[in-house]
C-alpha cells in the first residue's frame, strides 16, 4: 500500500497497525472507537484506486471535515488486489473499517457474513432518491440495503491513441466483434514488433463480456455457473493462440498484473491497449500521456453486446462500527454533495446521483470528459446488467487467474485448465 509521510494514509496505516495489535491482545475493535484525542468522532474510511483517485478523495474528505468539524476521517487506499486481501483479513478479524469501498462481487459475501450494516436504518441521513432504482437494488441482499453504488461504470478497451495512430492502423470507429478486435491487435503487433494488448485470458471480467456476447452468463439466477467447460475452453483457446502469436502480452507480463494500472503492459509502455474499467483507466494518463482514450468492448460475432453498465463500486458501513450514523453521513456526502461531486469528477466513473450527473457534465474536463462522452455513446445500446454474483465469486476470480497462468506458461492445455476451473468453481459455490 502506498504510504506518503505526513498524509492521512500514513495516519490511517499507523492506526490500523495499533488496532490490529489491540485486537490481538484485548479483543477490542477500531470500529468501536468512540472518539479521537481531540474529542471528535473518528471514522476509518478505506478504498482502492490509483493516485488520482486518492488525491481527489482526500480533497473531498477535507471538505467533509470542514462541513462536519465534529468528525475526523482517517483514510487509506491501495491497489485493488491488495485492498481485497486486506479487507477480507480485517473483516474476518472483526476489524473492518467504519466506511469501506466495495466491489460488486463483495456485496453478498460480506452482507451474508454479517460484516455490513443495514443502511436502510439511516434513511433520514442517507438520501438515495436520486439514484436509479435498478442500480440501487444491486446493493441490496434479502431486501436490506447493505451498500450504495457510488458510480456507474463499464468495461472498455483503453488505448494509447497517439502511438496507435503512428502505426497507420485505423483507430477504432465504433462497434467491433471479438474477431475484429483480434485482427486489429494482430495488425498493431505486426506494425510495432511487440504485443499490442494485455492478454485478456486472465480476466474473469473480460470473459464475462465475451460470454454475454454468446448469449450466456457467468452465473444463473440461482447462483450456479452459467457456462460449461466447453465455453471456457473456447475462450482460453482464443486468448492462448493470441499469446502464442505474440499479439497479446506474454505470461511473464500477464502474471505481474495486480489490479493496478501501473503494472499492466500498457502502463509499463509495453503495449498499446488494455481492457479495463473506465474509471480506473484515468490512471493511465500520467503513465502514458494525454492520448489515452476509450473504445467499446467487442461484441459477439452476431453483434450481441456483452458489455453492460454496472455500479463501478459501492460504499458500505461496518456492522461493528460504533458510528453508523456518521458513517452514513459520510456516504451521503460522497454521493450527494455538489462540492464533492465537483472534486471527484468521474474518478469513480459517472455519478449515480442523476441530478448531479447532469449538473456536473458541462464542467467535466480531461479524462473525466472522456469517460462521460464514452458512456453517452453507449446509452440505450447495452443489455441489462446481471444480478450481483454469489459470494464464492470473489475467491473464484483468483482461481480463474491462477488456472489461466497454467495455460499461459504452457503447463496445462486450455481444456485441462477449463475442466479444472469448473470442478473447483462448483465446489466453491456449494460451500
BAMIMI-751288 format. One record per residue (C-alpha): x, y, z; residue in three letters; residue number from 1. Coordinates in pm, whole numbers, plus 32768, in hexadecimal, padded with zeros to 4 digits. Layout:
% residues N
{r {X; Y; Z}; 'ala'; NUM};
...
This chain:
% residues 431
{r {8000; 8000; 8000}; 'unk'; 1};
{r {808E; 8154; 7FA4}; 'unk'; 2};
{r {80E4; 821C; 80DD}; 'unk'; 3};
{r {812C; 838F; 80C5}; 'unk'; 4};
{r {81DA; 8424; 81F7}; 'unk'; 5};
{r {80FA; 8519; 82AE}; 'unk'; 6};
{r {7FC3; 84BB; 81EA}; 'unk'; 7};
{r {7E77; 8431; 8260}; 'unk'; 8};
{r {7EE8; 82E5; 81CD}; 'unk'; 9};
{r {800F; 82DE; 82BC}; 'unk'; 10};
{r {7F35; 832E; 83E6}; 'unk'; 11};
{r {7E37; 8226; 8381}; 'unk'; 12};
{r {7F43; 8120; 8349}; 'unk'; 13};
{r {7FD2; 8160; 84A2}; 'unk'; 14};
{r {7E78; 815D; 853A}; 'unk'; 15};
{r {7E29; 8014; 8490}; 'unk'; 16};
{r {7F6C; 7F7C; 8511}; 'unk'; 17};
{r {7F19; 7FE7; 8674}; 'unk'; 18};
{r {7DB8; 7F62; 8652}; 'unk'; 19};
{r {7E2D; 7E10; 85D4}; 'unk'; 20};
{r {7F18; 7DF5; 86FD}; 'unk'; 21};
{r {7E04; 7E67; 87E6}; 'unk'; 22};
{r {7D14; 7D66; 8759}; 'unk'; 23};
{r {7E18; 7C53; 8780}; 'unk'; 24};
{r {7E60; 7CAA; 88EA}; 'unk'; 25};
{r {7D0C; 7D12; 8970}; 'unk'; 26};
{r {7C06; 7CC7; 8868}; 'unk'; 27};
{r {7BB0; 7E38; 883E}; 'unk'; 28};
{r {7B47; 7EC3; 86EB}; 'unk'; 29};
{r {7BA5; 8005; 863E}; 'unk'; 30};
{r {7A44; 8028; 85B7}; 'unk'; 31};
{r {79C4; 803C; 871A}; 'unk'; 32};
{r {7AA4; 8166; 8767}; 'unk'; 33};
{r {79D1; 8286; 87EF}; 'unk'; 34};
{r {7AB4; 83AE; 87B0}; 'unk'; 35};
{r {7C13; 8424; 8766}; 'unk'; 36};
{r {7CF4; 84E4; 8853}; 'unk'; 37};
{r {7C4C; 8624; 87DA}; 'unk'; 38};
{r {7AF8; 85AC; 884A}; 'unk'; 39};
{r {7A7E; 8585; 86E5}; 'unk'; 40};
{r {79CF; 8454; 865A}; 'unk'; 41};
{r {7AD7; 8392; 8596}; 'unk'; 42};
{r {7A76; 82D3; 845A}; 'unk'; 43};
{r {7B61; 81E8; 83A6}; 'unk'; 44};
{r {7B1B; 81F8; 8230}; 'unk'; 45};
{r {7BD3; 811F; 8134}; 'unk'; 46};
{r {7BC4; 80EC; 7FBD}; 'unk'; 47};
{r {7C89; 8069; 7E94}; 'unk'; 48};
{r {7CFF; 8138; 7D73}; 'unk'; 49};
{r {7E15; 81F2; 7CC6}; 'unk'; 50};
{r {7ECA; 832D; 7D3E}; 'unk'; 51};
{r {7DD9; 8410; 7C7F}; 'unk'; 52};
{r {7CAF; 837A; 7D34}; 'unk'; 53};
{r {7D69; 8392; 7E7E}; 'unk'; 54};
{r {7DBE; 8502; 7E51}; 'unk'; 55};
{r {7C58; 855D; 7DF9}; 'unk'; 56};
{r {7BCA; 848C; 7F13}; 'unk'; 57};
{r {7CAC; 853E; 800D}; 'unk'; 58};
{r {7C2F; 868E; 7F8D}; 'unk'; 59};
{r {7AC5; 861D; 7FB1}; 'unk'; 60};
{r {7B08; 859F; 8112}; 'unk'; 61};
{r {7BA3; 86EE; 8170}; 'unk'; 62};
{r {7A63; 8797; 80FD}; 'unk'; 63};
{r {7992; 869E; 81C5}; 'unk'; 64};
{r {7A5C; 86DD; 8300}; 'unk'; 65};
{r {7A39; 8854; 82CD}; 'unk'; 66};
{r {78BF; 8831; 82BA}; 'unk'; 67};
{r {78BA; 8737; 83D9}; 'unk'; 68};
{r {79C5; 87AE; 84CF}; 'unk'; 69};
{r {7959; 86B0; 85D2}; 'unk'; 70};
{r {79C8; 858D; 84F0}; 'unk'; 71};
{r {7B2A; 8524; 8498}; 'unk'; 72};
{r {7B5D; 8435; 8374}; 'unk'; 73};
{r {7C95; 835C; 8368}; 'unk'; 74};
{r {7CCD; 82D4; 820A}; 'unk'; 75};
{r {7D99; 81CA; 8159}; 'unk'; 76};
{r {7DA5; 813D; 7FFA}; 'unk'; 77};
{r {7E5E; 803E; 7F27}; 'unk'; 78};
{r {7E44; 7F84; 7DDD}; 'unk'; 79};
{r {7D17; 7EA3; 7DB0}; 'unk'; 80};
{r {7DB9; 7D50; 7DEA}; 'unk'; 81};
{r {7E6C; 7DB1; 7F2B}; 'unk'; 82};
{r {7D3A; 7E72; 7F9F}; 'unk'; 83};
{r {7C5A; 7D44; 7F6E}; 'unk'; 84};
{r {7D46; 7C64; 8034}; 'unk'; 85};
{r {7D73; 7D5D; 8151}; 'unk'; 86};
{r {7BFE; 7DA3; 8171}; 'unk'; 87};
{r {7BB4; 7C2E; 817D}; 'unk'; 88};
{r {7CB1; 7C07; 8297}; 'unk'; 89};
{r {7C22; 7D2E; 8355}; 'unk'; 90};
{r {7ABE; 7CB3; 8328}; 'unk'; 91};
{r {7B17; 7B55; 839E}; 'unk'; 92};
{r {7BBB; 7BE9; 84D4}; 'unk'; 93};
{r {7A97; 7CCC; 852B}; 'unk'; 94};
{r {7B67; 7E02; 84DA}; 'unk'; 95};
{r {7AC1; 7E7E; 839B}; 'unk'; 96};
{r {7ADD; 7FF9; 8368}; 'unk'; 97};
{r {79AF; 80CD; 83BF}; 'unk'; 98};
{r {7977; 812D; 8253}; 'unk'; 99};
{r {79FC; 805B; 8136}; 'unk'; 100};
{r {79FD; 8052; 7FBD}; 'unk'; 101};
{r {796C; 7F0E; 7F38}; 'unk'; 102};
{r {796A; 7E59; 7DED}; 'unk'; 103};
{r {7831; 7DC8; 7D4E}; 'unk'; 104};
{r {78BD; 7C6F; 7D98}; 'unk'; 105};
{r {78E5; 7CB0; 7F0E}; 'unk'; 106};
{r {7782; 7D15; 7F68}; 'unk'; 107};
{r {76DA; 7BC5; 7FA1}; 'unk'; 108};
{r {780A; 7B30; 804B}; 'unk'; 109};
{r {7830; 7C49; 8147}; 'unk'; 110};
{r {76BC; 7C7E; 8179}; 'unk'; 111};
{r {7674; 7B0E; 81BB}; 'unk'; 112};
{r {77AC; 7AFC; 8296}; 'unk'; 113};
{r {772D; 7C0B; 837F}; 'unk'; 114};
{r {7840; 7D02; 8321}; 'unk'; 115};
{r {775C; 7E15; 8299}; 'unk'; 116};
{r {7665; 7EF9; 8348}; 'unk'; 117};
{r {7501; 7F1F; 82C2}; 'unk'; 118};
{r {7509; 8080; 8236}; 'unk'; 119};
{r {738E; 807E; 821F}; 'unk'; 120};
{r {7397; 80D5; 8391}; 'unk'; 121};
{r {742F; 8229; 833A}; 'unk'; 122};
{r {7330; 82A7; 823D}; 'unk'; 123};
{r {731B; 83F7; 82EC}; 'unk'; 124};
{r {7491; 842A; 82B1}; 'unk'; 125};
{r {74DC; 8370; 816F}; 'unk'; 126};
{r {7413; 83EE; 8045}; 'unk'; 127};
{r {73E5; 82FA; 7F24}; 'unk'; 128};
{r {72BC; 838D; 7E6A}; 'unk'; 129};
{r {739C; 8414; 7D53}; 'unk'; 130};
{r {742C; 82BD; 7D03}; 'unk'; 131};
{r {7393; 81DF; 7BF9}; 'unk'; 132};
{r {72C4; 80D6; 7CAB}; 'unk'; 133};
{r {735C; 7FB8; 7BE5}; 'unk'; 134};
{r {74BB; 8030; 7C2E}; 'unk'; 135};
{r {746C; 805F; 7D9E}; 'unk'; 136};
{r {73DC; 7F00; 7DB5}; 'unk'; 137};
{r {752E; 7E69; 7D5C}; 'unk'; 138};
{r {75A4; 7EC1; 7EBD}; 'unk'; 139};
{r {7481; 7E11; 7F66}; 'unk'; 140};
{r {747B; 7CAE; 7FEC}; 'unk'; 141};
{r {733B; 7C0D; 8069}; 'unk'; 142};
{r {7289; 7D5A; 8061}; 'unk'; 143};
{r {738B; 7E17; 8130}; 'unk'; 144};
{r {7467; 7F2D; 80A5}; 'unk'; 145};
{r {75C4; 7EC6; 8110}; 'unk'; 146};
{r {7681; 7F9F; 8017}; 'unk'; 147};
{r {763F; 80C8; 7F35}; 'unk'; 148};
{r {76D7; 80ED; 7DD8}; 'unk'; 149};
{r {77C8; 8210; 7DBB}; 'unk'; 150};
{r {77ED; 8220; 7C42}; 'unk'; 151};
{r {7774; 8188; 7AFC}; 'unk'; 152};
{r {788A; 80E9; 7A35}; 'unk'; 153};
{r {78CB; 7FFD; 7916}; 'unk'; 154};
{r {79EA; 7F38; 7885}; 'unk'; 155};
{r {7AA2; 7FC2; 7759}; 'unk'; 156};
{r {7BC7; 7F92; 7672}; 'unk'; 157};
{r {7CBE; 8098; 76F0}; 'unk'; 158};
{r {7DC7; 80FE; 75F4}; 'unk'; 159};
{r {7EE0; 81F0; 75AB}; 'unk'; 160};
{r {7E53; 82A9; 747F}; 'unk'; 161};
{r {7F97; 8363; 7438}; 'unk'; 162};
{r {8067; 8227; 7415}; 'unk'; 163};
{r {7F4C; 8170; 7361}; 'unk'; 164};
{r {7F27; 828A; 7264}; 'unk'; 165};
{r {809E; 8285; 721C}; 'unk'; 166};
{r {8081; 811E; 719F}; 'unk'; 167};
{r {7F95; 8185; 7088}; 'unk'; 168};
{r {7E8F; 808A; 70FF}; 'unk'; 169};
{r {7D33; 812B; 7106}; 'unk'; 170};
{r {7CB7; 817F; 7264}; 'unk'; 171};
{r {7B83; 80CA; 72E9}; 'unk'; 172};
{r {7A55; 8170; 724C}; 'unk'; 173};
{r {7935; 80CD; 7304}; 'unk'; 174};
{r {78AE; 7F72; 7341}; 'unk'; 175};
{r {7992; 7E4B; 72FD}; 'unk'; 176};
{r {7983; 7CD6; 733A}; 'unk'; 177};
{r {7A84; 7C09; 73F4}; 'unk'; 178};
{r {7B09; 7B89; 72A7}; 'unk'; 179};
{r {7B31; 7CEC; 7227}; 'unk'; 180};
{r {7BDA; 7D54; 736C}; 'unk'; 181};
{r {7CCD; 7C30; 734C}; 'unk'; 182};
{r {7D1C; 7C80; 71E0}; 'unk'; 183};
{r {7D5E; 7DEB; 723B}; 'unk'; 184};
{r {7E45; 7D86; 7359}; 'unk'; 185};
{r {7EFF; 7C9E; 726A}; 'unk'; 186};
{r {7F36; 7DBB; 7176}; 'unk'; 187};
{r {7FB0; 7EA2; 728B}; 'unk'; 188};
{r {809F; 7D97; 730A}; 'unk'; 189};
{r {812C; 7D66; 71AE}; 'unk'; 190};
{r {815B; 7EDC; 7180}; 'unk'; 191};
{r {8208; 7F13; 72CE}; 'unk'; 192};
{r {82BF; 7DC8; 72F4}; 'unk'; 193};
{r {8238; 7D93; 7454}; 'unk'; 194};
{r {80F3; 7D1F; 74F9}; 'unk'; 195};
{r {7FD9; 7E13; 74BD}; 'unk'; 196};
{r {7F04; 7DD1; 75F1}; 'unk'; 197};
{r {7EEE; 7D30; 7745}; 'unk'; 198};
{r {7E8D; 7BC1; 772B}; 'unk'; 199};
{r {7D18; 7BC5; 7788}; 'unk'; 200};
{r {7D16; 7A51; 77D7}; 'unk'; 201};
{r {7D67; 7A8F; 7945}; 'unk'; 202};
{r {7C3D; 7B76; 797B}; 'unk'; 203};
{r {7AF5; 7AE9; 79F6}; 'unk'; 204};
{r {7A5A; 7C3B; 79A3}; 'unk'; 205};
{r {7AC5; 7C27; 7836}; 'unk'; 206};
{r {7A4F; 7ABD; 7827}; 'unk'; 207};
{r {78FA; 7B29; 78A9}; 'unk'; 208};
{r {78D9; 7C2A; 7791}; 'unk'; 209};
{r {793E; 7B23; 768F}; 'unk'; 210};
{r {7849; 7A2A; 772B}; 'unk'; 211};
{r {7726; 7B20; 7729}; 'unk'; 212};
{r {7772; 7B5E; 75BA}; 'unk'; 213};
{r {772B; 79EB; 7585}; 'unk'; 214};
{r {75D8; 7A11; 7630}; 'unk'; 215};
{r {7651; 796E; 7773}; 'unk'; 216};
{r {76A2; 79EA; 78D0}; 'unk'; 217};
{r {77A7; 79BD; 79DB}; 'unk'; 218};
{r {76A3; 7945; 7AD5}; 'unk'; 219};
{r {753B; 78D4; 7ACF}; 'unk'; 220};
{r {742E; 797E; 7B9E}; 'unk'; 221};
{r {7455; 7879; 7CAD}; 'unk'; 222};
{r {75CC; 78B3; 7CCC}; 'unk'; 223};
{r {764B; 778C; 7C00}; 'unk'; 224};
{r {7746; 779C; 7AE1}; 'unk'; 225};
{r {76A5; 781B; 79A2}; 'unk'; 226};
{r {77AA; 7786; 78BA}; 'unk'; 227};
{r {7856; 763B; 7875}; 'unk'; 228};
{r {79BA; 75BD; 7853}; 'unk'; 229};
{r {7986; 75CE; 76D8}; 'unk'; 230};
{r {793C; 7743; 76EF}; 'unk'; 231};
{r {7A6F; 778B; 77C1}; 'unk'; 232};
{r {7B47; 76B0; 76E2}; 'unk'; 233};
{r {7ADC; 777E; 75B4}; 'unk'; 234};
{r {7B35; 78C3; 7666}; 'unk'; 235};
{r {7C87; 784D; 76E1}; 'unk'; 236};
{r {7CD9; 77AE; 758F}; 'unk'; 237};
{r {7C8D; 78FC; 74EB}; 'unk'; 238};
{r {7D6B; 79C6; 75D9}; 'unk'; 239};
{r {7E7E; 78BF; 75E8}; 'unk'; 240};
{r {7EA3; 78C6; 746F}; 'unk'; 241};
{r {7EC7; 7A40; 747B}; 'unk'; 242};
{r {7FD4; 7A1E; 7584}; 'unk'; 243};
{r {8092; 7916; 74BE}; 'unk'; 244};
{r {808C; 79FB; 738E}; 'unk'; 245};
{r {811D; 7B1B; 7458}; 'unk'; 246};
{r {7FE0; 7BE7; 7426}; 'unk'; 247};
{r {7F9B; 7C0C; 759B}; 'unk'; 248};
{r {8082; 7C19; 76C7}; 'unk'; 249};
{r {815D; 7AEF; 7726}; 'unk'; 250};
{r {812C; 7A2D; 7869}; 'unk'; 251};
{r {8241; 7ADF; 7927}; 'unk'; 252};
{r {818F; 7C2D; 78F1}; 'unk'; 253};
{r {802F; 7BAE; 7929}; 'unk'; 254};
{r {8084; 7B0D; 7A76}; 'unk'; 255};
{r {80FF; 7C5F; 7AF6}; 'unk'; 256};
{r {7F9D; 7CE9; 7AE8}; 'unk'; 257};
{r {7F25; 7D4E; 7C42}; 'unk'; 258};
{r {7DF6; 7E28; 7C03}; 'unk'; 259};
{r {7EBF; 7F6A; 7BD6}; 'unk'; 260};
{r {7EED; 8018; 7A89}; 'unk'; 261};
{r {805E; 8047; 7AD7}; 'unk'; 262};
{r {80A5; 7ED4; 7AAF}; 'unk'; 263};
{r {7FE9; 7E9F; 7969}; 'unk'; 264};
{r {80AB; 7E84; 7822}; 'unk'; 265};
{r {8008; 7FCB; 77B0}; 'unk'; 266};
{r {806D; 8077; 78F1}; 'unk'; 267};
{r {81D1; 7FF7; 78CB}; 'unk'; 268};
{r {81EA; 806F; 7763}; 'unk'; 269};
{r {81F0; 7F0D; 76D9}; 'unk'; 270};
{r {809F; 7F0E; 7628}; 'unk'; 271};
{r {7FAC; 7FF9; 757C}; 'unk'; 272};
{r {7E64; 7F7D; 760F}; 'unk'; 273};
{r {7DCA; 7EE5; 7746}; 'unk'; 274};
{r {7C73; 7E72; 77B7}; 'unk'; 275};
{r {7C0B; 7F23; 78F4}; 'unk'; 276};
{r {7AEE; 7FD8; 79A0}; 'unk'; 277};
{r {7ABB; 813D; 792E}; 'unk'; 278};
{r {7AF9; 81F4; 7A78}; 'unk'; 279};
{r {7C46; 814D; 7AD6}; 'unk'; 280};
{r {7CBC; 818C; 7972}; 'unk'; 281};
{r {7CFB; 82F6; 79D9}; 'unk'; 282};
{r {7E34; 8271; 7A83}; 'unk'; 283};
{r {7ECD; 8229; 792E}; 'unk'; 284};
{r {7EDF; 839C; 78D5}; 'unk'; 285};
{r {800C; 83F9; 79B0}; 'unk'; 286};
{r {80B9; 82B9; 7943}; 'unk'; 287};
{r {8072; 82BF; 77CE}; 'unk'; 288};
{r {8011; 8424; 7778}; 'unk'; 289};
{r {7EE5; 84EA; 7708}; 'unk'; 290};
{r {7EA0; 8400; 75E5}; 'unk'; 291};
{r {7DEF; 8301; 76C5}; 'unk'; 292};
{r {7C86; 82C8; 765B}; 'unk'; 293};
{r {7B73; 81C2; 765A}; 'unk'; 294};
{r {7AC7; 80DE; 755F}; 'unk'; 295};
{r {799F; 7FF0; 7591}; 'unk'; 296};
{r {79D6; 7E8A; 75F8}; 'unk'; 297};
{r {79BC; 7D90; 74DA}; 'unk'; 298};
{r {786B; 7CED; 74A0}; 'unk'; 299};
{r {7807; 7B8D; 743C}; 'unk'; 300};
{r {7831; 7B2E; 72CF}; 'unk'; 301};
{r {76BE; 7B73; 7292}; 'unk'; 302};
{r {76DA; 7CCC; 7334}; 'unk'; 303};
{r {764C; 7C68; 7487}; 'unk'; 304};
{r {76E3; 7D57; 7586}; 'unk'; 305};
{r {7787; 7CBE; 76B7}; 'unk'; 306};
{r {77E7; 7E0A; 774F}; 'unk'; 307};
{r {76FF; 7E9E; 7857}; 'unk'; 308};
{r {76E0; 7FBE; 794C}; 'unk'; 309};
{r {771F; 7F58; 7AB3}; 'unk'; 310};
{r {7763; 8006; 7BFA}; 'unk'; 311};
{r {78D3; 805D; 7BE1}; 'unk'; 312};
{r {78ED; 802B; 7D57}; 'unk'; 313};
{r {7821; 8047; 7E95}; 'unk'; 314};
{r {7841; 80E2; 7FEC}; 'unk'; 315};
{r {77DC; 8028; 8126}; 'unk'; 316};
{r {77F3; 8048; 82A0}; 'unk'; 317};
{r {787D; 7F3F; 8388}; 'unk'; 318};
{r {777C; 7E88; 845A}; 'unk'; 319};
{r {786F; 7EB1; 857E}; 'unk'; 320};
{r {789B; 8028; 8554}; 'unk'; 321};
{r {7856; 80F4; 8688}; 'unk'; 322};
{r {77E9; 8212; 85A7}; 'unk'; 323};
{r {76F6; 8194; 849E}; 'unk'; 324};
{r {7640; 82E1; 8487}; 'unk'; 325};
{r {7780; 83A2; 8449}; 'unk'; 326};
{r {77ED; 8295; 8352}; 'unk'; 327};
{r {76A5; 82BD; 8294}; 'unk'; 328};
{r {76D5; 8436; 829E}; 'unk'; 329};
{r {782B; 840F; 81F5}; 'unk'; 330};
{r {7792; 8331; 80E9}; 'unk'; 331};
{r {767A; 842C; 80AF}; 'unk'; 332};
{r {777D; 8540; 8087}; 'unk'; 333};
{r {784C; 847C; 7F8A}; 'unk'; 334};
{r {7714; 842B; 7EBD}; 'unk'; 335};
{r {763F; 8562; 7ED8}; 'unk'; 336};
{r {770F; 8694; 7F2C}; 'unk'; 337};
{r {7745; 877C; 7DFE}; 'unk'; 338};
{r {789B; 87E4; 7E7F}; 'unk'; 339};
{r {790B; 867B; 7EA0}; 'unk'; 340};
{r {7883; 862C; 7D46}; 'unk'; 341};
{r {794C; 8748; 7CB1}; 'unk'; 342};
{r {7A8C; 86CE; 7D58}; 'unk'; 343};
{r {7A5D; 855B; 7D0F}; 'unk'; 344};
{r {79F2; 8588; 7BA4}; 'unk'; 345};
{r {79F1; 8434; 7AFA}; 'unk'; 346};
{r {7B0B; 839D; 7BC7}; 'unk'; 347};
{r {7A11; 8294; 7C3B}; 'unk'; 348};
{r {7960; 82AA; 7AEC}; 'unk'; 349};
{r {7822; 836E; 7AAA}; 'unk'; 350};
{r {7761; 83E0; 7BE5}; 'unk'; 351};
{r {7632; 830F; 7C45}; 'unk'; 352};
{r {7576; 8442; 7CC0}; 'unk'; 353};
{r {74BA; 8491; 7B80}; 'unk'; 354};
{r {7492; 8604; 7BC8}; 'unk'; 355};
{r {7603; 862F; 7C16}; 'unk'; 356};
{r {765B; 8564; 7AE0}; 'unk'; 357};
{r {75A7; 8662; 7A08}; 'unk'; 358};
{r {7624; 8791; 7AC9}; 'unk'; 359};
{r {7791; 872A; 7AC0}; 'unk'; 360};
{r {779B; 86AF; 7955}; 'unk'; 361};
{r {77E4; 8806; 78C6}; 'unk'; 362};
{r {790A; 8845; 79AF}; 'unk'; 363};
{r {79BD; 86FC; 7971}; 'unk'; 364};
{r {7B14; 8716; 78D3}; 'unk'; 365};
{r {7C34; 8637; 7869}; 'unk'; 366};
{r {7BFC; 84C2; 78A4}; 'unk'; 367};
{r {7ABE; 8502; 796C}; 'unk'; 368};
{r {7A2A; 858B; 782B}; 'unk'; 369};
{r {7AAE; 845D; 776C}; 'unk'; 370};
{r {79F4; 8372; 785A}; 'unk'; 371};
{r {78B3; 843D; 7849}; 'unk'; 372};
{r {78B5; 8450; 76CE}; 'unk'; 373};
{r {790A; 82DF; 76B0}; 'unk'; 374};
{r {77E5; 827A; 778C}; 'unk'; 375};
{r {7700; 8362; 76CA}; 'unk'; 376};
{r {774A; 82A5; 7588}; 'unk'; 377};
{r {76D8; 8163; 7631}; 'unk'; 378};
{r {758B; 81E2; 76BA}; 'unk'; 379};
{r {7472; 80FE; 7647}; 'unk'; 380};
{r {7563; 8011; 7597}; 'unk'; 381};
{r {75B4; 7F19; 76AE}; 'unk'; 382};
{r {74F2; 7DFD; 7747}; 'unk'; 383};
{r {748A; 7E00; 78B6}; 'unk'; 384};
{r {759B; 7DB1; 79B3}; 'unk'; 385};
{r {75A4; 7C5F; 7A5E}; 'unk'; 386};
{r {7540; 7C36; 7BC7}; 'unk'; 387};
{r {7656; 7C4E; 7CC8}; 'unk'; 388};
{r {7725; 7B0E; 7CC3}; 'unk'; 389};
{r {771A; 7A0D; 7DDD}; 'unk'; 390};
{r {780C; 7A33; 7EFD}; 'unk'; 391};
{r {78FA; 7928; 7E7D}; 'unk'; 392};
{r {794E; 79F8; 7D4B}; 'unk'; 393};
{r {7A47; 7AD0; 7E06}; 'unk'; 394};
{r {7B23; 799F; 7E43}; 'unk'; 395};
{r {7AE1; 791D; 7CE4}; 'unk'; 396};
{r {7B79; 7A54; 7C46}; 'unk'; 397};
{r {7CC6; 79E7; 7CD9}; 'unk'; 398};
{r {7C8B; 787F; 7C6C}; 'unk'; 399};
{r {7C3E; 78F8; 7B0C}; 'unk'; 400};
{r {7D87; 79B4; 7AF3}; 'unk'; 401};
{r {7E4D; 7897; 7B8E}; 'unk'; 402};
{r {7DC2; 7794; 7A9D}; 'unk'; 403};
{r {7E06; 7871; 7972}; 'unk'; 404};
{r {7F6B; 789F; 79EB}; 'unk'; 405};
{r {7F8F; 7728; 79B3}; 'unk'; 406};
{r {7F1F; 775D; 784B}; 'unk'; 407};
{r {7FFC; 788B; 7807}; 'unk'; 408};
{r {812E; 77D6; 7891}; 'unk'; 409};
{r {80C9; 76A6; 77BD}; 'unk'; 410};
{r {80AD; 75BE; 78E8}; 'unk'; 411};
{r {7F43; 7569; 7897}; 'unk'; 412};
{r {7E75; 756F; 775A}; 'unk'; 413};
{r {7D46; 7659; 7749}; 'unk'; 414};
{r {7C66; 7526; 7768}; 'unk'; 415};
{r {7D1C; 749F; 789C}; 'unk'; 416};
{r {7D1C; 75F1; 7948}; 'unk'; 417};
{r {7BAC; 762C; 78F6}; 'unk'; 418};
{r {7B43; 74DC; 7984}; 'unk'; 419};
{r {7C14; 751D; 7AB9}; 'unk'; 420};
{r {7B6F; 7670; 7AE9}; 'unk'; 421};
{r {7A0F; 75E6; 7ABF}; 'unk'; 422};
{r {7A52; 74DB; 7BC7}; 'unk'; 423};
{r {7ADA; 75D7; 7CC0}; 'unk'; 424};
{r {79CB; 76D7; 7C74}; 'unk'; 425};
{r {78B1; 75E1; 7CB3}; 'unk'; 426};
{r {7951; 757D; 7DFD}; 'unk'; 427};
{r {797D; 76EA; 7E64}; 'unk'; 428};
{r {7815; 7743; 7E11}; 'unk'; 429};
{r {7795; 761D; 7EDE}; 'unk'; 430};
{r {785D; 767F; 8012}; 'unk'; 431};
